[in-house]
Amino acid sequence: MSRQKTLTRKPVDELLPLNTVLDEIGISRAAWYRWRNRGLGPVTHRLPNGHLRVRRSDLDAFLNDMEVA
């Protein structure tokens, strides 16, 4: 009897579009850019096409820090 190995893969840490992040945080795009210029907010990644993305883990960590503060 042969056993098949089942590979368990770690869930992918998805990159969220900026609109999704803004809806989840509950702020406007203008407020986002003010925060970003001041060095606040979660870490962002710029794609080659110029769009901004935020990793789910970075957003969750940011929101957790906001709850503590």
PyMOL Python script that loads the backbone (N, CA, C, O; Angstrom):
from pymol import cmd

cmd.read_pdbstr("""\
ATOM      1  N   MET A   1       0.848  -1.162   0.000  1.00  0.00           N
ATOM      2  CA  MET A   1       0.000   0.000   0.000  1.00  0.00           C
ATOM      3  C   MET A   1       0.902   1.236   0.000  1.00  0.00           C
ATOM      4  O   MET A   1       1.764   1.379   0.867  1.00  0.00           O
ATOM      5  N   SER A   2       0.707   2.104  -0.948  1.00  0.00           N
ATOM      6  CA  SER A   2       1.550   3.291  -1.030  1.00  0.00           C
ATOM      7  C   SER A   2       0.804   4.493  -0.453  1.00  0.00           C
ATOM      8  O   SER A   2      -0.408   4.645  -0.607  1.00  0.00           O
ATOM      9  N   ARG A   3       1.559   5.304   0.193  1.00  0.00           N
ATOM     10  CA  ARG A   3       0.980   6.527   0.764  1.00  0.00           C
ATOM     11  C   ARG A   3       1.370   7.707  -0.108  1.00  0.00           C
ATOM     12  O   ARG A   3       2.524   7.845  -0.514  1.00  0.00           O
ATOM     13  N   GLN A   4       0.411   8.536  -0.382  1.00  0.00           N
ATOM     14  CA  GLN A   4       0.707   9.756  -1.119  1.00  0.00           C
ATOM     15  C   GLN A   4       1.011  10.848  -0.118  1.00  0.00           C
ATOM     16  O   GLN A   4       0.335  10.997   0.900  1.00  0.00           O
ATOM     17  N   LYS A   5       2.029  11.596  -0.427  1.00  0.00           N
ATOM     18  CA  LYS A   5       2.354  12.735   0.426  1.00  0.00           C
ATOM     19  C   LYS A   5       1.443  13.900   0.042  1.00  0.00           C
ATOM     20  O   LYS A   5       1.315  14.262  -1.127  1.00  0.00           O
ATOM     21  N   THR A   6       0.836  14.451   1.034  1.00  0.00           N
ATOM     22  CA  THR A   6       0.031  15.644   0.781  1.00  0.00           C
ATOM     23  C   THR A   6       0.857  16.851   1.189  1.00  0.00           C
ATOM     24  O   THR A   6       1.358  16.949   2.310  1.00  0.00           O
ATOM     25  N   LEU A   7       0.976  17.734   0.268  1.00  0.00           N
ATOM     26  CA  LEU A   7       1.740  18.950   0.528  1.00  0.00           C
ATOM     27  C   LEU A   7       0.803  20.010   1.079  1.00  0.00           C
ATOM     28  O   LEU A   7      -0.201  20.359   0.457  1.00  0.00           O
ATOM     29  N   THR A   8       1.138  20.501   2.221  1.00  0.00           N
ATOM     30  CA  THR A   8       0.365  21.610   2.770  1.00  0.00           C
ATOM     31  C   THR A   8       1.152  22.880   2.501  1.00  0.00           C
ATOM     32  O   THR A   8       2.294  23.038   2.934  1.00  0.00           O
ATOM     33  N   ARG A   9       0.515  23.763   1.783  1.00  0.00           N
ATOM     34  CA  ARG A   9       1.180  25.007   1.433  1.00  0.00           C
ATOM     35  C   ARG A   9       0.688  26.126   2.328  1.00  0.00           C
ATOM     36  O   ARG A   9      -0.478  26.192   2.716  1.00  0.00           O
ATOM     37  N   LYS A  10       1.606  26.981   2.632  1.00  0.00           N
ATOM     38  CA  LYS A  10       1.296  28.156   3.438  1.00  0.00           C
ATOM     39  C   LYS A  10       0.393  29.083   2.615  1.00  0.00           C
ATOM     40  O   LYS A  10       0.631  29.269   1.422  1.00  0.00           O
ATOM     41  N   PRO A  11      -0.634  29.663   3.235  1.00  0.00           N
ATOM     42  CA  PRO A  11      -1.484  30.582   2.481  1.00  0.00           C
ATOM     43  C   PRO A  11      -0.665  31.753   1.935  1.00  0.00           C
ATOM     44  O   PRO A  11       0.236  32.269   2.596  1.00  0.00           O
ATOM     45  N   VAL A  12      -0.994  32.139   0.753  1.00  0.00           N
ATOM     46  CA  VAL A  12      -0.272  33.237   0.103  1.00  0.00           C
ATOM     47  C   VAL A  12      -0.671  34.556   0.760  1.00  0.00           C
ATOM     48  O   VAL A  12      -1.847  34.811   1.016  1.00  0.00           O
ATOM     49  N   ASP A  13       0.314  35.368   1.020  1.00  0.00           N
ATOM     50  CA  ASP A  13       0.074  36.689   1.595  1.00  0.00           C
ATOM     51  C   ASP A  13      -0.273  37.617   0.441  1.00  0.00           C
ATOM     52  O   ASP A  13       0.611  38.180  -0.204  1.00  0.00           O
ATOM     53  N   GLU A  14      -1.554  37.769   0.190  1.00  0.00           N
ATOM     54  CA  GLU A  14      -1.994  38.478  -1.007  1.00  0.00           C
ATOM     55  C   GLU A  14      -1.673  39.971  -0.958  1.00  0.00           C
ATOM     56  O   GLU A  14      -1.571  40.572   0.111  1.00  0.00           O
ATOM     57  N   LEU A  15      -1.518  40.543  -2.140  1.00  0.00           N
ATOM     58  CA  LEU A  15      -1.327  41.982  -2.285  1.00  0.00           C
ATOM     59  C   LEU A  15      -2.687  42.607  -2.555  1.00  0.00           C
ATOM     60  O   LEU A  15      -3.352  42.269  -3.534  1.00  0.00           O
ATOM     61  N   LEU A  16      -3.088  43.509  -1.694  1.00  0.00           N
ATOM     62  CA  LEU A  16      -4.402  44.140  -1.806  1.00  0.00           C
ATOM     63  C   LEU A  16      -4.302  45.450  -2.580  1.00  0.00           C
ATOM     64  O   LEU A  16      -3.358  46.217  -2.386  1.00  0.00           O
ATOM     65  N   PRO A  17      -5.275  45.709  -3.461  1.00  0.00           N
ATOM     66  CA  PRO A  17      -5.290  47.004  -4.148  1.00  0.00           C
ATOM     67  C   PRO A  17      -5.617  48.124  -3.167  1.00  0.00           C
ATOM     68  O   PRO A  17      -6.225  47.894  -2.122  1.00  0.00           O
ATOM     69  N   LEU A  18      -5.215  49.312  -3.511  1.00  0.00           N
ATOM     70  CA  LEU A  18      -5.372  50.456  -2.615  1.00  0.00           C
ATOM     71  C   LEU A  18      -6.833  50.713  -2.259  1.00  0.00           C
ATOM     72  O   LEU A  18      -7.131  51.054  -1.114  1.00  0.00           O
ATOM     73  N   ASN A  19      -7.745  50.558  -3.208  1.00  0.00           N
ATOM     74  CA  ASN A  19      -9.165  50.796  -2.915  1.00  0.00           C
ATOM     75  C   ASN A  19      -9.672  49.881  -1.812  1.00  0.00           C
ATOM     76  O   ASN A  19     -10.445  50.312  -0.956  1.00  0.00           O
ATOM     77  N   THR A  20      -9.249  48.630  -1.820  1.00  0.00           N
ATOM     78  CA  THR A  20      -9.653  47.686  -0.788  1.00  0.00           C
ATOM     79  C   THR A  20      -9.102  48.107   0.567  1.00  0.00           C
ATOM     80  O   THR A  20      -9.799  48.030   1.579  1.00  0.00           O
ATOM     81  N   VAL A  21      -7.852  48.551   0.583  1.00  0.00           N
ATOM     82  CA  VAL A  21      -7.216  48.986   1.823  1.00  0.00           C
ATOM     83  C   VAL A  21      -7.944  50.216   2.384  1.00  0.00           C
ATOM     84  O   VAL A  21      -8.210  50.289   3.583  1.00  0.00           O
ATOM     85  N   LEU A  22      -8.261  51.166   1.521  1.00  0.00           N
ATOM     86  CA  LEU A  22      -8.949  52.384   1.965  1.00  0.00           C
ATOM     87  C   LEU A  22     -10.322  52.060   2.533  1.00  0.00           C
ATOM     88  O   LEU A  22     -10.730  52.647   3.535  1.00  0.00           O
ATOM     89  N   ASP A  23     -11.040  51.132   1.904  1.00  0.00           N
ATOM     90  CA  ASP A  23     -12.354  50.736   2.415  1.00  0.00           C
ATOM     91  C   ASP A  23     -12.230  50.070   3.780  1.00  0.00           C
ATOM     92  O   ASP A  23     -13.041  50.309   4.674  1.00  0.00           O
ATOM     93  N   GLU A  24     -11.215  49.238   3.929  1.00  0.00           N
ATOM     94  CA  GLU A  24     -11.046  48.519   5.194  1.00  0.00           C
ATOM     95  C   GLU A  24     -10.643  49.455   6.332  1.00  0.00           C
ATOM     96  O   GLU A  24     -11.106  49.300   7.462  1.00  0.00           O
ATOM     97  N   ILE A  25      -9.784  50.421   6.033  1.00  0.00           N
ATOM     98  CA  ILE A  25      -9.357  51.375   7.061  1.00  0.00           C
ATOM     99  C   ILE A  25     -10.442  52.425   7.301  1.00  0.00           C
ATOM    100  O   ILE A  25     -10.619  52.907   8.420  1.00  0.00           O
ATOM    101  N   GLY A  26     -11.161  52.768   6.237  1.00  0.00           N
ATOM    102  CA  GLY A  26     -12.233  53.749   6.361  1.00  0.00           C
ATOM    103  C   GLY A  26     -11.759  55.179   6.214  1.00  0.00           C
ATOM    104  O   GLY A  26     -12.258  56.073   6.896  1.00  0.00           O
ATOM    105  N   ILE A  27     -10.794  55.405   5.326  1.00  0.00           N
ATOM    106  CA  ILE A  27     -10.288  56.757   5.092  1.00  0.00           C
ATOM    107  C   ILE A  27     -10.358  57.075   3.597  1.00  0.00           C
ATOM    108  O   ILE A  27     -10.537  56.185   2.766  1.00  0.00           O
ATOM    109  N   SER A  28     -10.215  58.361   3.276  1.00  0.00           N
ATOM    110  CA  SER A  28     -10.228  58.792   1.881  1.00  0.00           C
ATOM    111  C   SER A  28      -8.844  58.638   1.268  1.00  0.00           C
ATOM    112  O   SER A  28      -7.854  58.441   1.971  1.00  0.00           O
ATOM    113  N   ARG A  29      -8.795  58.730  -0.044  1.00  0.00           N
ATOM    114  CA  ARG A  29      -7.515  58.648  -0.755  1.00  0.00           C
ATOM    115  C   ARG A  29      -6.613  59.823  -0.368  1.00  0.00           C
ATOM    116  O   ARG A  29      -5.400  59.656  -0.249  1.00  0.00           O
ATOM    117  N   ALA A  30      -7.192  60.998  -0.173  1.00  0.00           N
ATOM    118  CA  ALA A  30      -6.399  62.167   0.229  1.00  0.00           C
ATOM    119  C   ALA A  30      -5.764  61.948   1.597  1.00  0.00           C
ATOM    120  O   ALA A  30      -4.596  62.277   1.808  1.00  0.00           O
ATOM    121  N   ALA A  31      -6.544  61.386   2.531  1.00  0.00           N
ATOM    122  CA  ALA A  31      -6.005  61.094   3.861  1.00  0.00           C
ATOM    123  C   ALA A  31      -4.891  60.062   3.760  1.00  0.00           C
ATOM    124  O   ALA A  31      -3.883  60.166   4.460  1.00  0.00           O
ATOM    125  N   TRP A  32      -5.064  59.067   2.895  1.00  0.00           N
ATOM    126  CA  TRP A  32      -4.031  58.035   2.689  1.00  0.00           C
ATOM    127  C   TRP A  32      -2.711  58.674   2.280  1.00  0.00           C
ATOM    128  O   TRP A  32      -1.660  58.349   2.833  1.00  0.00           O
ATOM    129  N   TYR A  33      -2.765  59.583   1.310  1.00  0.00           N
ATOM    130  CA  TYR A  33      -1.518  60.198   0.832  1.00  0.00           C
ATOM    131  C   TYR A  33      -0.909  61.134   1.873  1.00  0.00           C
ATOM    132  O   TYR A  33       0.312  61.278   1.930  1.00  0.00           O
ATOM    133  N   ARG A  34      -1.744  61.771   2.697  1.00  0.00           N
ATOM    134  CA  ARG A  34      -1.199  62.569   3.804  1.00  0.00           C
ATOM    135  C   ARG A  34      -0.463  61.661   4.782  1.00  0.00           C
ATOM    136  O   ARG A  34       0.654  61.967   5.200  1.00  0.00           O
ATOM    137  N   TRP A  35      -1.086  60.554   5.143  1.00  0.00           N
ATOM    138  CA  TRP A  35      -0.444  59.594   6.050  1.00  0.00           C
ATOM    139  C   TRP A  35       0.856  59.086   5.452  1.00  0.00           C
ATOM    140  O   TRP A  35       1.867  58.985   6.146  1.00  0.00           O
ATOM    141  N   ARG A  36       0.831  58.768   4.171  1.00  0.00           N
ATOM    142  CA  ARG A  36       2.006  58.205   3.502  1.00  0.00           C
ATOM    143  C   ARG A  36       3.155  59.212   3.473  1.00  0.00           C
ATOM    144  O   ARG A  36       4.313  58.844   3.673  1.00  0.00           O
ATOM    145  N   ASN A  37       2.834  60.478   3.225  1.00  0.00           N
ATOM    146  CA  ASN A  37       3.867  61.515   3.225  1.00  0.00           C
ATOM    147  C   ASN A  37       4.474  61.719   4.606  1.00  0.00           C
ATOM    148  O   ASN A  37       5.630  62.127   4.720  1.00  0.00           O
ATOM    149  N   ARG A  38       3.715  61.443   5.645  1.00  0.00           N
ATOM    150  CA  ARG A  38       4.209  61.576   7.020  1.00  0.00           C
ATOM    151  C   ARG A  38       4.861  60.300   7.544  1.00  0.00           C
ATOM    152  O   ARG A  38       5.342  60.269   8.676  1.00  0.00           O
ATOM    153  N   GLY A  39       4.878  59.247   6.724  1.00  0.00           N
ATOM    154  CA  GLY A  39       5.494  57.988   7.133  1.00  0.00           C
ATOM    155  C   GLY A  39       4.586  57.113   7.979  1.00  0.00           C
ATOM    156  O   GLY A  39       5.060  56.198   8.652  1.00  0.00           O
ATOM    157  N   LEU A  40       3.291  57.381   7.953  1.00  0.00           N
ATOM    158  CA  LEU A  40       2.319  56.587   8.698  1.00  0.00           C
ATOM    159  C   LEU A  40       1.680  55.570   7.753  1.00  0.00           C
ATOM    160  O   LEU A  40       1.852  55.648   6.537  1.00  0.00           O
ATOM    161  N   GLY A  41       0.965  54.646   8.307  1.00  0.00           N
ATOM    162  CA  GLY A  41       0.248  53.680   7.491  1.00  0.00           C
ATOM    163  C   GLY A  41       1.079  52.438   7.224  1.00  0.00           C
ATOM    164  O   GLY A  41       2.265  52.388   7.552  1.00  0.00           O
ATOM    165  N   PRO A  42       0.446  51.435   6.627  1.00  0.00           N
ATOM    166  CA  PRO A  42       1.152  50.181   6.347  1.00  0.00           C
ATOM    167  C   PRO A  42       2.153  50.339   5.200  1.00  0.00           C
ATOM    168  O   PRO A  42       2.092  51.293   4.424  1.00  0.00           O
ATOM    169  N   VAL A  43       3.061  49.391   5.118  1.00  0.00           N
ATOM    170  CA  VAL A  43       4.074  49.393   4.058  1.00  0.00           C
ATOM    171  C   VAL A  43       3.385  49.164   2.718  1.00  0.00           C
ATOM    172  O   VAL A  43       2.543  48.276   2.591  1.00  0.00           O
ATOM    173  N   THR A  44       3.741  49.959   1.728  1.00  0.00           N
ATOM    174  CA  THR A  44       3.161  49.820   0.393  1.00  0.00           C
ATOM    175  C   THR A  44       4.206  49.314  -0.589  1.00  0.00           C
ATOM    176  O   THR A  44       5.408  49.502  -0.404  1.00  0.00           O
ATOM    177  N   HIS A  45       3.719  48.679  -1.620  1.00  0.00           N
ATOM    178  CA  HIS A  45       4.578  48.181  -2.700  1.00  0.00           C
ATOM    179  C   HIS A  45       4.055  48.759  -4.003  1.00  0.00           C
ATOM    180  O   HIS A  45       2.857  48.704  -4.279  1.00  0.00           O
ATOM    181  N   ARG A  46       4.955  49.311  -4.801  1.00  0.00           N
ATOM    182  CA  ARG A  46       4.562  49.864  -6.089  1.00  0.00           C
ATOM    183  C   ARG A  46       4.836  48.830  -7.172  1.00  0.00           C
ATOM    184  O   ARG A  46       5.950  48.320  -7.296  1.00  0.00           O
ATOM    185  N   LEU A  47       3.810  48.531  -7.950  1.00  0.00           N
ATOM    186  CA  LEU A  47       3.946  47.586  -9.052  1.00  0.00           C
ATOM    187  C   LEU A  47       4.601  48.281 -10.240  1.00  0.00           C
ATOM    188  O   LEU A  47       4.660  49.510 -10.277  1.00  0.00           O
ATOM    189  N   PRO A  48       5.095  47.512 -11.211  1.00  0.00           N
ATOM    190  CA  PRO A  48       5.718  48.132 -12.396  1.00  0.00           C
ATOM    191  C   PRO A  48       4.778  49.069 -13.156  1.00  0.00           C
ATOM    192  O   PRO A  48       5.243  49.995 -13.821  1.00  0.00           O
ATOM    193  N   ASN A  49       3.470  48.844 -13.070  1.00  0.00           N
ATOM    194  CA  ASN A  49       2.525  49.727 -13.754  1.00  0.00           C
ATOM    195  C   ASN A  49       2.191  50.979 -12.934  1.00  0.00           C
ATOM    196  O   ASN A  49       1.389  51.804 -13.371  1.00  0.00           O
ATOM    197  N   GLY A  50       2.797  51.127 -11.750  1.00  0.00           N
ATOM    198  CA  GLY A  50       2.608  52.310 -10.927  1.00  0.00           C
ATOM    199  C   GLY A  50       1.541  52.180  -9.859  1.00  0.00           C
ATOM    200  O   GLY A  50       1.421  53.062  -9.010  1.00  0.00           O
ATOM    201  N   HIS A  51       0.764  51.110  -9.874  1.00  0.00           N
ATOM    202  CA  HIS A  51      -0.282  50.928  -8.872  1.00  0.00           C
ATOM    203  C   HIS A  51       0.320  50.525  -7.533  1.00  0.00           C
ATOM    204  O   HIS A  51       1.359  49.867  -7.471  1.00  0.00           O
ATOM    205  N   LEU A  52      -0.356  50.935  -6.467  1.00  0.00           N
ATOM    206  CA  LEU A  52       0.105  50.613  -5.118  1.00  0.00           C
ATOM    207  C   LEU A  52      -0.635  49.387  -4.594  1.00  0.00           C
ATOM    208  O   LEU A  52      -1.825  49.203  -4.847  1.00  0.00           O
ATOM    209  N   ARG A  53       0.094  48.557  -3.864  1.00  0.00           N
ATOM    210  CA  ARG A  53      -0.489  47.384  -3.230  1.00  0.00           C
ATOM    211  C   ARG A  53       0.023  47.287  -1.803  1.00  0.00           C
ATOM    212  O   ARG A  53       1.122  47.747  -1.496  1.00  0.00           O
ATOM    213  N   VAL A  54      -0.781  46.683  -0.932  1.00  0.00           N
ATOM    214  CA  VAL A  54      -0.419  46.481   0.469  1.00  0.00           C
ATOM    215  C   VAL A  54      -0.603  44.999   0.771  1.00  0.00           C
ATOM    216  O   VAL A  54      -1.640  44.419   0.449  1.00  0.00           O
ATOM    217  N   ARG A  55       0.396  44.395   1.384  1.00  0.00           N
ATOM    218  CA  ARG A  55       0.272  42.987   1.769  1.00  0.00           C
ATOM    219  C   ARG A  55      -0.747  42.856   2.899  1.00  0.00           C
ATOM    220  O   ARG A  55      -0.822  43.707   3.786  1.00  0.00           O
ATOM    221  N   ARG A  56      -1.519  41.788   2.853  1.00  0.00           N
ATOM    222  CA  ARG A  56      -2.540  41.532   3.874  1.00  0.00           C
ATOM    223  C   ARG A  56      -1.914  41.512   5.270  1.00  0.00           C
ATOM    224  O   ARG A  56      -2.487  42.062   6.211  1.00  0.00           O
ATOM    225  N   SER A  57      -0.749  40.886   5.410  1.00  0.00           N
ATOM    226  CA  SER A  57      -0.101  40.810   6.731  1.00  0.00           C
ATOM    227  C   SER A  57       0.320  42.188   7.221  1.00  0.00           C
ATOM    228  O   SER A  57       0.220  42.470   8.415  1.00  0.00           O
ATOM    229  N   ASP A  58       0.791  43.055   6.321  1.00  0.00           N
ATOM    230  CA  ASP A  58       1.172  44.412   6.716  1.00  0.00           C
ATOM    231  C   ASP A  58      -0.047  45.219   7.155  1.00  0.00           C
ATOM    232  O   ASP A  58       0.017  45.977   8.122  1.00  0.00           O
ATOM    233  N   LEU A  59      -1.157  45.050   6.438  1.00  0.00           N
ATOM    234  CA  LEU A  59      -2.382  45.769   6.796  1.00  0.00           C
ATOM    235  C   LEU A  59      -2.907  45.284   8.145  1.00  0.00           C
ATOM    236  O   LEU A  59      -3.307  46.092   8.983  1.00  0.00           O
ATOM    237  N   ASP A  60      -2.907  43.968   8.357  1.00  0.00           N
ATOM    238  CA  ASP A  60      -3.379  43.429   9.638  1.00  0.00           C
ATOM    239  C   ASP A  60      -2.508  43.911  10.799  1.00  0.00           C
ATOM    240  O   ASP A  60      -3.024  44.255  11.863  1.00  0.00           O
ATOM    241  N   ALA A  61      -1.191  43.936  10.596  1.00  0.00           N
ATOM    242  CA  ALA A  61      -0.281  44.415  11.643  1.00  0.00           C
ATOM    243  C   ALA A  61      -0.534  45.892  11.934  1.00  0.00           C
ATOM    244  O   ALA A  61      -0.530  46.308  13.093  1.00  0.00           O
ATOM    245  N   PHE A  62      -0.753  46.678  10.891  1.00  0.00           N
ATOM    246  CA  PHE A  62      -1.034  48.104  11.055  1.00  0.00           C
ATOM    247  C   PHE A  62      -2.326  48.310  11.844  1.00  0.00           C
ATOM    248  O   PHE A  62      -2.373  49.125  12.766  1.00  0.00           O
ATOM    249  N   LEU A  63      -3.370  47.570  11.480  1.00  0.00           N
ATOM    250  CA  LEU A  63      -4.646  47.703  12.183  1.00  0.00           C
ATOM    251  C   LEU A  63      -4.538  47.273  13.637  1.00  0.00           C
ATOM    252  O   LEU A  63      -5.153  47.880  14.514  1.00  0.00           O
ATOM    253  N   ASN A  64      -3.759  46.229  13.898  1.00  0.00           N
ATOM    254  CA  ASN A  64      -3.537  45.795  15.284  1.00  0.00           C
ATOM    255  C   ASN A  64      -2.812  46.866  16.077  1.00  0.00           C
ATOM    256  O   ASN A  64      -3.147  47.113  17.236  1.00  0.00           O
ATOM    257  N   ASP A  65      -1.819  47.509  15.464  1.00  0.00           N
ATOM    258  CA  ASP A  65      -1.105  48.590  16.143  1.00  0.00           C
ATOM    259  C   ASP A  65      -2.019  49.772  16.424  1.00  0.00           C
ATOM    260  O   ASP A  65      -1.885  50.431  17.455  1.00  0.00           O
ATOM    261  N   MET A  66      -2.945  50.044  15.514  1.00  0.00           N
ATOM    262  CA  MET A  66      -3.882  51.142  15.712  1.00  0.00           C
ATOM    263  C   MET A  66      -4.833  50.862  16.879  1.00  0.00           C
ATOM    264  O   MET A  66      -5.219  51.777  17.605  1.00  0.00           O
ATOM    265  N   GLU A  67      -5.204  49.598  17.050  1.00  0.00           N
ATOM    266  CA  GLU A  67      -6.095  49.244  18.159  1.00  0.00           C
ATOM    267  C   GLU A  67      -5.404  49.422  19.505  1.00  0.00           C
ATOM    268  O   GLU A  67      -6.033  49.828  20.483  1.00  0.00           O
ATOM    269  N   VAL A  68      -4.123  49.122  19.552  1.00  0.00           N
ATOM    270  CA  VAL A  68      -3.359  49.217  20.797  1.00  0.00           C
ATOM    271  C   VAL A  68      -3.145  50.668  21.180  1.00  0.00           C
ATOM    272  O   VAL A  68      -3.215  51.023  22.357  1.00  0.00           O
ATOM    273  N   ALA A  69      -2.884  51.505  20.192  1.00  0.00           N
ATOM    274  CA  ALA A  69      -2.557  52.906  20.457  1.00  0.00           C
ATOM    275  C   ALA A  69      -3.707  53.701  20.986  1.00  0.00           C
ATOM    276  O   ALA A  69      -3.563  54.895  21.250  1.00  0.00           O
TER     277      ALA A  69
END
""", "prot")
cmd.dss("prot")
cmd.show_as("cartoon", "prot")
cmd.util.cbc("prot")
cmd.orient("prot")
